Amino acid sequence: MDLFSTSWAALRTAVADLRDADFGQPSGCTGWLVQDLVCHLVIDAQDVLITLVTPTDKAATADAATYWELLADPPSGDDPLAALIPRLAAAYGEPRRLTFHLDDVGSAAGRAARLADPAQRVITQDKILTTDDYLSAYVLEWTLHHLDLVAHLPSAPGPPAQTLGASRTALEKIAGAAFPVTFTDTDALLIGTGRRRPSAVETADLGDTAGRLPLILA
């Protein structure tokens, strides 16, 4: 839960420090500008709030790794929600309105996470898992989207080292294999999720694991 708070605070701070011109730059999410990604983070924060107040006494059916669905192909952009995001982001008009909304809802999500009982089971997307596992899954979500945020903004700070390391471990668990020790945590996350193509040397280092990649998480 500490890693959730660390990763979320770092991502929100990175957004707050963006210049207005940065919002029109491409993000690491194919087809989305930075402003679209920030709008998606608002919706993510709302999902966190909704899930944390949706407890259940039923047995867990997932953990932080099996929470994720693996898609055969990258999203095409035809999904109605994905298509809605750019229009919704544009409707904010000025970046300050978007950042205000993220700070407002994001702060509430952060407080709710700190107050939550880690052992309480919650239900989301037809899965039941402990709050601890749910928030652990979001460490990977926040870290990947932090990398997406700064993908074309070289002066913007990236994710904290501890959340990069935790996210790498989480992705290795999902993959069922460890990434080569020659990979930095950032390389492992970008290559592992298809955000960057591996070089010939990196592909050789991956060995049989290369055939399992990329992991398209949903």
Backbone as CSV, one residue per row, in Angstrom:
resi,resn,N_x,N_y,N_z,CA_x,CA_y,CA_z,C_x,C_y,C_z
1,MET,0.826,-1.199,0.000,0.000,0.000,0.000,0.863,1.252,0.000
2,ASP,2.061,1.155,0.611,2.989,2.282,0.563,3.443,2.528,-0.869
3,LEU,3.668,1.450,-1.614,4.088,1.607,-3.004,2.988,2.238,-3.846
4,PHE,1.741,1.909,-3.543,0.622,2.558,-4.237,0.702,4.070,-4.021
5,SER,0.843,4.479,-2.769,0.892,5.910,-2.456,2.086,6.578,-3.123
6,THR,3.242,5.900,-3.107,4.451,6.464,-3.711,4.296,6.639,-5.212
7,SER,3.798,5.589,-5.881,3.666,5.649,-7.337,2.617,6.665,-7.768
8,TRP,1.510,6.732,-7.032,0.425,7.645,-7.376,0.828,9.094,-7.118
9,ALA,1.495,9.347,-6.005,1.941,10.712,-5.701,2.952,11.188,-6.742
10,ALA,3.867,10.309,-7.144,4.876,10.692,-8.138,4.235,11.005,-9.487
11,LEU,3.256,10.202,-9.873,2.581,10.429,-11.153,1.790,11.722,-11.135
12,ARG,1.068,11.976,-10.057,0.289,13.215,-9.973,1.198,14.435,-9.926
13,THR,2.326,14.325,-9.258,3.280,15.442,-9.218,3.840,15.712,-10.608
14,ALA,4.148,14.648,-11.339,4.661,14.814,-12.699,3.644,15.526,-13.584
15,VAL,2.373,15.191,-13.429,1.320,15.868,-14.200,1.215,17.331,-13.790
16,ALA,1.253,17.585,-12.492,1.120,18.964,-11.995,2.243,19.861,-12.494
17,ASP,3.407,19.281,-12.763,4.569,20.072,-13.179,4.657,20.259,-14.696
18,LEU,3.716,19.686,-15.440,3.745,19.835,-16.898,3.455,21.275,-17.312
19,ARG,4.063,21.674,-18.411,3.725,22.960,-19.030,2.498,22.763,-19.918
20,ASP,1.784,23.829,-20.184,0.591,23.719,-21.031,0.903,23.075,-22.378
21,ALA,2.065,23.431,-22.960,2.429,22.902,-24.275,2.647,21.393,-24.236
22,ASP,2.992,20.858,-23.071,3.246,19.420,-22.954,1.992,18.588,-23.181
23,PHE,0.829,19.160,-22.896,-0.416,18.402,-22.997,-0.751,18.039,-24.440
24,GLY,-0.187,18.769,-25.382,-0.431,18.483,-26.795,0.592,17.542,-27.406
25,GLN,1.541,17.070,-26.604,2.563,16.149,-27.093,2.028,14.719,-27.069
26,PRO,2.588,13.838,-27.901,2.147,12.433,-27.863,2.568,11.771,-26.554
27,SER,1.795,10.807,-26.132,2.152,10.025,-24.949,2.659,8.661,-25.415
28,GLY,2.998,7.820,-24.464,3.426,6.473,-24.807,2.279,5.542,-25.137
29,CYS,1.043,6.006,-24.995,-0.141,5.225,-25.375,-0.477,5.557,-26.827
30,THR,-0.380,4.574,-27.686,-0.581,4.805,-29.117,-1.905,5.514,-29.388
31,GLY,-1.817,6.643,-30.104,-3.009,7.387,-30.485,-3.478,8.403,-29.468
32,TRP,-2.860,8.431,-28.293,-3.263,9.372,-27.246,-2.219,10.448,-27.038
33,LEU,-2.679,11.689,-26.926,-1.827,12.782,-26.490,-1.677,12.717,-24.968
34,VAL,-0.774,13.519,-24.451,-0.602,13.591,-22.999,-1.917,13.966,-22.322
35,GLN,-2.663,14.908,-22.917,-3.934,15.316,-22.287,-4.924,14.158,-22.241
36,ASP,-4.877,13.279,-23.243,-5.760,12.116,-23.243,-5.379,11.154,-22.129
37,LEU,-4.084,10.957,-21.943,-3.615,10.078,-20.879,-4.009,10.631,-19.514
38,VAL,-3.869,11.937,-19.320,-4.240,12.540,-18.043,-5.737,12.374,-17.793
39,CYS,-6.530,12.505,-18.828,-7.978,12.289,-18.697,-8.260,10.843,-18.298
40,HIS,-7.529,9.913,-18.869,-7.667,8.502,-18.494,-7.326,8.299,-17.018
41,LEU,-6.330,9.033,-16.519,-5.955,8.914,-15.107,-7.082,9.390,-14.192
42,VAL,-7.828,10.392,-14.632,-8.996,10.839,-13.858,-9.987,9.691,-13.715
43,ILE,-10.236,8.990,-14.820,-11.172,7.867,-14.792,-10.622,6.728,-13.941
44,ASP,-9.325,6.491,-14.030,-8.697,5.473,-13.189,-8.891,5.804,-11.708
45,ALA,-8.687,7.062,-11.355,-8.851,7.480,-9.960,-10.289,7.267,-9.502
46,GLN,-11.234,7.550,-10.375,-12.640,7.305,-10.050,-12.883,5.816,-9.830
47,ASP,-12.268,4.969,-10.653,-12.416,3.523,-10.506,-11.868,3.053,-9.157
48,VAL,-10.741,3.624,-8.737,-10.167,3.271,-7.438,-11.152,3.616,-6.325
49,LEU,-11.708,4.817,-6.378,-12.671,5.232,-5.355,-13.891,4.306,-5.336
50,ILE,-14.411,3.980,-6.500,-15.594,3.111,-6.586,-15.280,1.727,-6.017
51,THR,-14.139,1.182,-6.405,-13.791,-0.169,-5.961,-13.569,-0.235,-4.459
52,LEU,-12.922,0.775,-3.898,-12.625,0.745,-2.463,-13.883,0.844,-1.601
53,VAL,-14.975,1.299,-2.185,-16.233,1.343,-1.431,-17.216,0.300,-1.966
54,THR,-16.656,-0.757,-2.562,-17.477,-1.875,-3.032,-16.952,-3.162,-2.392
55,PRO,-17.128,-3.294,-1.074,-16.612,-4.476,-0.374,-17.496,-5.698,-0.599
56,THR,-16.923,-6.857,-0.343,-17.671,-8.109,-0.433,-17.110,-9.100,0.581
57,ASP,-17.960,-10.014,1.044,-17.524,-11.071,1.943,-17.210,-12.362,1.187
58,LYS,-17.371,-12.339,-0.120,-17.114,-13.539,-0.918,-15.610,-13.824,-1.007
59,ALA,-15.280,-15.060,-1.326,-13.880,-15.472,-1.417,-13.196,-14.814,-2.611
60,ALA,-11.918,-14.567,-2.448,-11.142,-13.946,-3.518,-11.057,-14.872,-4.730
61,THR,-11.128,-14.281,-5.908,-11.006,-15.038,-7.159,-9.782,-14.603,-7.956
62,ALA,-9.055,-13.597,-7.465,-7.896,-13.087,-8.191,-6.916,-12.477,-7.203
63,ASP,-5.681,-12.285,-7.668,-4.689,-11.565,-6.877,-4.103,-10.455,-7.748
64,ALA,-2.995,-9.855,-7.308,-2.447,-8.714,-8.039,-1.981,-9.079,-9.440
65,ALA,-1.611,-10.346,-9.656,-1.161,-10.774,-10.981,-2.325,-11.203,-11.860
66,THR,-3.222,-12.015,-11.309,-4.331,-12.527,-12.122,-5.451,-11.499,-12.295
67,TYR,-5.329,-10.358,-11.635,-6.242,-9.236,-11.883,-6.179,-8.823,-13.354
68,TRP,-4.991,-8.960,-13.951,-4.788,-8.491,-15.322,-5.243,-9.521,-16.342
69,GLU,-5.921,-9.032,-17.372,-6.263,-9.849,-18.533,-5.182,-9.632,-19.585
70,LEU,-4.811,-10.684,-20.283,-3.822,-10.570,-21.358,-4.536,-10.626,-22.701
71,LEU,-4.360,-9.576,-23.496,-4.989,-9.499,-24.809,-4.061,-10.083,-25.869
72,ALA,-4.647,-10.653,-26.900,-3.856,-11.218,-27.991,-3.253,-10.119,-28.861
73,ASP,-3.956,-9.011,-28.982,-3.502,-7.916,-29.842,-3.645,-6.591,-29.102
74,PRO,-2.841,-5.592,-29.459,-2.989,-4.269,-28.852,-4.363,-3.696,-29.147
75,PRO,-4.883,-2.849,-28.261,-6.184,-2.215,-28.522,-6.167,-1.455,-29.838
76,SER,-7.252,-1.552,-30.579,-7.332,-0.907,-31.893,-7.803,0.534,-31.806
77,GLY,-8.348,0.909,-30.643,-8.918,2.244,-30.506,-10.403,2.263,-30.811
78,ASP,-10.949,1.107,-31.231,-12.376,1.037,-31.556,-13.250,0.885,-30.321
79,ASP,-12.636,0.525,-29.190,-13.406,0.393,-27.959,-14.084,1.720,-27.638
80,PRO,-15.369,1.707,-27.312,-16.099,2.964,-27.092,-15.461,3.863,-26.029
81,LEU,-14.983,3.274,-24.913,-14.381,4.095,-23.867,-13.073,4.703,-24.333
82,ALA,-12.259,3.902,-25.028,-10.988,4.419,-25.538,-11.231,5.556,-26.525
83,ALA,-12.254,5.424,-27.350,-12.570,6.465,-28.330,-13.134,7.717,-27.659
84,LEU,-13.775,7.522,-26.510,-14.355,8.658,-25.791,-13.286,9.540,-25.150
85,ILE,-12.183,8.934,-24.724,-11.178,9.658,-23.943,-10.673,10.926,-24.650
86,PRO,-10.237,10.875,-25.919,-9.750,12.106,-26.559,-10.814,13.204,-26.634
87,ARG,-12.068,12.819,-26.864,-13.127,13.832,-26.930,-13.371,14.444,-25.553
88,LEU,-13.345,13.602,-24.536,-13.542,14.100,-23.176,-12.394,15.000,-22.752
89,ALA,-11.162,14.597,-23.087,-9.997,15.405,-22.738,-10.063,16.771,-23.410
90,ALA,-10.462,16.792,-24.681,-10.553,18.052,-25.413,-11.621,18.964,-24.826
91,ALA,-12.667,18.367,-24.243,-13.771,19.157,-23.694,-13.340,19.996,-22.484
92,TYR,-12.241,19.614,-21.835,-11.758,20.410,-20.710,-11.274,21.791,-21.161
93,GLY,-10.882,21.890,-22.418,-10.464,23.181,-22.958,-9.059,23.568,-22.572
94,GLU,-8.836,23.883,-21.314,-7.523,24.314,-20.842,-6.916,23.252,-19.939
95,PRO,-5.598,23.050,-20.043,-4.947,22.036,-19.218,-5.185,22.219,-17.724
96,ARG,-5.293,23.462,-17.262,-5.454,23.688,-15.824,-6.744,23.065,-15.294
97,ARG,-7.785,23.010,-16.131,-9.041,22.397,-15.695,-8.878,20.883,-15.542
98,LEU,-8.120,20.309,-16.455,-7.875,18.875,-16.404,-7.000,18.520,-15.204
99,THR,-5.947,19.298,-14.975,-5.065,19.014,-13.843,-5.781,19.241,-12.516
100,PHE,-6.679,20.226,-12.478,-7.454,20.452,-11.247,-8.330,19.245,-10.944
101,HIS,-8.981,18.711,-11.964,-9.862,17.563,-11.760,-9.055,16.348,-11.307
102,LEU,-7.888,16.133,-11.934,-7.053,15.008,-11.519,-6.588,15.191,-10.081
103,ASP,-6.182,16.393,-9.718,-5.722,16.629,-8.345,-6.856,16.405,-7.354
104,ASP,-8.048,16.857,-7.713,-9.203,16.740,-6.828,-9.589,15.274,-6.602
105,VAL,-9.834,14.558,-7.708,-10.241,13.156,-7.601,-9.058,12.283,-7.174
106,GLY,-7.872,12.615,-7.686,-6.691,11.824,-7.357,-6.317,11.898,-5.896
107,SER,-6.453,13.080,-5.299,-6.177,13.226,-3.871,-7.138,12.376,-3.053
108,ALA,-8.402,12.369,-3.454,-9.406,11.568,-2.749,-9.086,10.077,-2.871
109,ALA,-8.672,9.641,-4.050,-8.309,8.233,-4.241,-7.115,7.857,-3.375
110,GLY,-6.152,8.761,-3.287,-4.989,8.503,-2.450,-5.351,8.391,-0.980
111,ARG,-6.236,9.273,-0.511,-6.668,9.220,0.892,-7.454,7.944,1.166
112,ALA,-8.323,7.580,0.242,-9.127,6.368,0.420,-8.235,5.132,0.504
113,ALA,-7.173,5.105,-0.289,-6.257,3.966,-0.267,-5.529,3.878,1.076
114,ARG,-5.120,5.016,1.610,-4.407,5.015,2.896,-5.324,4.571,4.041
115,LEU,-6.609,4.851,3.939,-7.562,4.525,4.996,-8.124,3.104,4.873
116,ALA,-7.896,2.465,3.731,-8.519,1.170,3.459,-7.901,0.057,4.298
117,ASP,-8.715,-0.949,4.591,-8.263,-2.156,5.272,-7.637,-3.071,4.223
118,PRO,-6.347,-3.356,4.301,-5.704,-4.162,3.255,-6.271,-5.570,3.111
119,ALA,-6.872,-6.095,4.175,-7.412,-7.453,4.123,-8.840,-7.508,3.593
120,GLN,-9.511,-6.361,3.531,-10.898,-6.332,3.045,-10.937,-6.726,1.574
121,ARG,-11.850,-7.592,1.221,-12.005,-7.978,-0.179,-12.953,-7.007,-0.877
122,VAL,-12.609,-6.688,-2.107,-13.421,-5.775,-2.914,-13.714,-6.452,-4.255
123,ILE,-14.704,-5.923,-4.936,-15.081,-6.501,-6.226,-14.962,-5.442,-7.311
124,THR,-14.357,-5.826,-8.424,-14.201,-4.931,-9.569,-14.057,-5.771,-10.824
125,GLN,-14.707,-5.373,-11.889,-14.622,-6.071,-13.177,-14.881,-7.577,-13.010
126,ASP,-15.856,-7.901,-12.166,-16.251,-9.295,-11.917,-15.148,-10.115,-11.258
127,LYS,-14.163,-9.461,-10.657,-13.112,-10.142,-9.918,-13.188,-9.725,-8.451
128,ILE,-12.856,-10.655,-7.580,-12.816,-10.366,-6.145,-11.382,-10.547,-5.673
129,LEU,-10.856,-9.538,-5.003,-9.487,-9.608,-4.493,-9.355,-8.725,-3.267
130,THR,-8.316,-8.948,-2.495,-8.119,-8.108,-1.321,-7.749,-6.700,-1.755
131,THR,-8.012,-5.761,-0.881,-7.632,-4.375,-1.165,-6.135,-4.278,-1.406
132,ASP,-5.351,-5.022,-0.632,-3.900,-4.998,-0.797,-3.508,-5.443,-2.201
133,ASP,-4.103,-6.540,-2.685,-3.796,-7.011,-4.036,-4.284,-6.014,-5.090
134,TYR,-5.453,-5.441,-4.864,-5.994,-4.470,-5.818,-5.068,-3.260,-5.950
135,LEU,-4.642,-2.714,-4.823,-3.767,-1.550,-4.863,-2.390,-1.920,-5.399
136,SER,-1.938,-3.149,-5.141,-0.661,-3.603,-5.694,-0.724,-3.661,-7.217
137,ALA,-1.857,-4.105,-7.752,-2.024,-4.129,-9.205,-1.926,-2.723,-9.779
138,TYR,-2.424,-1.756,-9.035,-2.390,-0.380,-9.524,-1.000,0.247,-9.460
139,VAL,-0.088,-0.325,-8.687,1.294,0.156,-8.727,1.846,-0.044,-10.134
140,LEU,1.556,-1.208,-10.726,1.971,-1.459,-12.105,1.271,-0.507,-13.062
141,GLU,-0.011,-0.287,-12.859,-0.777,0.645,-13.708,-0.182,2.048,-13.659
142,TRP,0.037,2.557,-12.454,0.561,3.926,-12.323,1.963,4.034,-12.916
143,THR,2.786,3.026,-12.681,4.171,3.088,-13.158,4.233,3.058,-14.677
144,LEU,3.456,2.179,-15.286,3.432,2.133,-16.751,2.923,3.446,-17.332
145,HIS,1.881,4.000,-16.722,1.352,5.261,-17.251,2.278,6.439,-16.954
146,HIS,3.080,6.342,-15.919,4.091,7.381,-15.686,5.116,7.341,-16.818
147,LEU,5.506,6.131,-17.208,6.414,5.999,-18.357,5.751,6.509,-19.634
148,ASP,4.453,6.246,-19.792,3.723,6.774,-20.950,3.707,8.301,-20.941
149,LEU,3.518,8.871,-19.764,3.426,10.325,-19.639,4.697,11.002,-20.123
150,VAL,5.847,10.452,-19.753,7.129,11.127,-20.036,7.805,10.594,-21.291
151,ALA,7.124,9.730,-22.043,7.742,9.072,-23.194,8.351,10.061,-24.185
152,HIS,7.709,11.217,-24.377,8.204,12.228,-25.318,8.479,13.553,-24.616
153,LEU,8.678,13.471,-23.304,8.975,14.665,-22.504,10.252,14.395,-21.725
154,PRO,11.409,14.520,-22.373,12.674,14.110,-21.750,13.035,14.863,-20.475
155,SER,12.486,16.052,-20.284,12.828,16.820,-19.080,11.930,16.479,-17.886
156,ALA,10.874,15.703,-18.123,9.943,15.359,-17.043,10.498,14.187,-16.238
157,PRO,10.303,14.193,-14.915,10.823,13.099,-14.089,10.051,11.805,-14.310
158,GLY,10.778,10.704,-14.292,10.153,9.399,-14.458,9.696,8.827,-13.132
159,PRO,9.231,7.583,-13.137,8.739,6.942,-11.910,9.867,6.714,-10.904
160,PRO,9.538,6.637,-9.621,10.546,6.342,-8.592,11.168,4.960,-8.800
161,ALA,12.415,4.811,-8.386,13.132,3.549,-8.576,12.422,2.381,-7.904
162,GLN,11.874,2.612,-6.693,11.264,1.489,-5.980,9.993,0.998,-6.663
163,THR,9.251,1.890,-7.299,8.038,1.430,-7.979,8.380,0.798,-9.332
164,LEU,9.462,1.245,-9.955,9.923,0.580,-11.173,10.318,-0.862,-10.858
165,GLY,11.058,-1.043,-9.762,11.479,-2.389,-9.381,10.310,-3.285,-9.032
166,ALA,9.360,-2.751,-8.275,8.176,-3.537,-7.893,7.344,-3.890,-9.117
167,SER,7.254,-2.974,-10.056,6.459,-3.212,-11.269,7.132,-4.252,-12.162
168,ARG,8.442,-4.209,-12.216,9.167,-5.243,-12.970,8.881,-6.625,-12.377
169,THR,8.963,-6.722,-11.054,8.685,-7.996,-10.390,7.266,-8.464,-10.686
170,ALA,6.324,-7.536,-10.648,4.925,-7.875,-10.933,4.767,-8.368,-12.370
171,LEU,5.412,-7.693,-13.310,5.294,-8.091,-14.711,5.960,-9.446,-14.947
172,GLU,7.063,-9.712,-14.260,7.711,-11.017,-14.381,6.795,-12.126,-13.870
173,LYS,6.049,-11.830,-12.816,5.104,-12.820,-12.301,4.002,-13.083,-13.317
174,ILE,3.512,-12.030,-13.960,2.485,-12.189,-14.988,3.044,-12.976,-16.179
175,ALA,4.295,-12.678,-16.542,4.925,-13.353,-17.683,5.308,-14.790,-17.370
176,GLY,5.508,-15.086,-16.088,5.967,-16.418,-15.712,7.429,-16.631,-16.013
177,ALA,8.179,-15.523,-16.122,9.611,-15.601,-16.423,10.274,-14.294,-16.020
178,ALA,11.550,-14.392,-15.686,12.307,-13.192,-15.321,12.911,-12.559,-16.571
179,PHE,13.004,-11.247,-16.569,13.674,-10.551,-17.656,15.186,-10.608,-17.428
180,PRO,15.962,-10.503,-18.487,17.423,-10.600,-18.345,17.972,-9.547,-17.370
181,VAL,19.029,-9.916,-16.658,19.641,-8.982,-15.707,20.266,-7.795,-16.436
182,THR,20.484,-7.940,-17.747,21.029,-6.833,-18.536,19.995,-5.743,-18.781
183,PHE,18.708,-6.046,-18.548,17.640,-5.066,-18.749,17.517,-4.182,-17.515
184,THR,17.411,-2.892,-17.720,17.019,-2.024,-16.616,15.548,-2.277,-16.325
185,ASP,15.077,-1.809,-15.172,13.650,-1.973,-14.853,12.783,-1.297,-15.911
186,THR,13.207,-0.117,-16.343,12.441,0.603,-17.366,12.408,-0.181,-18.672
187,ASP,13.553,-0.717,-19.091,13.591,-1.521,-20.317,12.672,-2.731,-20.207
188,ALA,12.707,-3.389,-19.052,11.866,-4.579,-18.859,10.393,-4.234,-19.010
189,LEU,9.987,-3.107,-18.446,8.581,-2.711,-18.517,8.185,-2.276,-19.923
190,LEU,9.027,-1.500,-20.574,8.696,-1.010,-21.916,8.676,-2.145,-22.931
191,ILE,9.696,-3.006,-22.889,9.759,-4.119,-23.834,8.714,-5.169,-23.486
192,GLY,8.576,-5.438,-22.189,7.641,-6.470,-21.762,6.205,-6.191,-22.140
193,THR,5.829,-4.914,-22.160,4.443,-4.548,-22.492,4.285,-4.052,-23.929
194,GLY,5.338,-4.171,-24.724,5.245,-3.787,-26.123,5.328,-2.301,-26.378
195,ARG,5.759,-1.554,-25.387,5.901,-0.108,-25.580,7.182,0.243,-26.329
196,ARG,8.110,-0.678,-26.366,9.325,-0.517,-27.158,9.730,-1.871,-27.723
197,ARG,10.183,-1.870,-28.978,10.654,-3.109,-29.584,12.056,-3.428,-29.076
198,PRO,12.342,-4.677,-28.767,13.703,-5.021,-28.342,14.673,-4.999,-29.522
199,SER,15.915,-4.660,-29.239,16.954,-4.738,-30.260,17.295,-6.208,-30.496
200,ALA,18.128,-6.463,-31.489,18.540,-7.837,-31.780,19.269,-8.440,-30.580
201,VAL,20.108,-7.639,-29.944,20.842,-8.120,-28.767,19.876,-8.408,-27.624
202,GLU,18.909,-7.523,-27.411,17.925,-7.719,-26.341,17.062,-8.951,-26.597
203,THR,16.714,-9.175,-27.864,15.928,-10.362,-28.213,16.709,-11.631,-27.909
204,ALA,18.001,-11.593,-28.224,18.845,-12.750,-27.919,18.938,-12.975,-26.416
205,ASP,19.059,-11.892,-25.655,19.127,-12.002,-24.194,17.830,-12.567,-23.619
206,LEU,16.710,-12.241,-24.241,15.414,-12.721,-23.764,15.263,-14.230,-23.937
207,GLY,15.883,-14.787,-24.973,15.778,-16.217,-25.211,14.341,-16.633,-25.460
208,ASP,13.919,-17.713,-24.781,12.559,-18.230,-24.993,11.485,-17.255,-24.530
209,THR,11.838,-16.357,-23.604,10.854,-15.399,-23.098,10.364,-14.475,-24.201
210,ALA,11.183,-14.250,-25.224,10.794,-13.351,-26.316,9.499,-13.808,-26.969
211,GLY,9.272,-15.102,-27.006,8.062,-15.627,-27.628,6.800,-15.348,-26.849
212,ARG,6.929,-14.966,-25.578,5.758,-14.664,-24.745,5.372,-13.191,-24.793
213,LEU,6.218,-12.411,-25.458,6.016,-10.960,-25.448,5.469,-10.476,-26.782
214,PRO,4.798,-9.305,-26.772,4.550,-8.443,-25.602,3.348,-8.896,-24.787
215,LEU,3.338,-8.482,-23.548,2.204,-8.728,-22.667,1.276,-7.519,-22.757
216,ILE,0.136,-7.686,-23.418,-0.833,-6.604,-23.568,-1.817,-6.695,-22.418
217,LEU,-1.661,-5.802,-21.448,-2.455,-5.866,-20.222,-3.753,-5.090,-20.350
218,ALA,-4.812,-5.645,-19.783,-6.095,-4.950,-19.774,-6.798,-5.256,-18.457
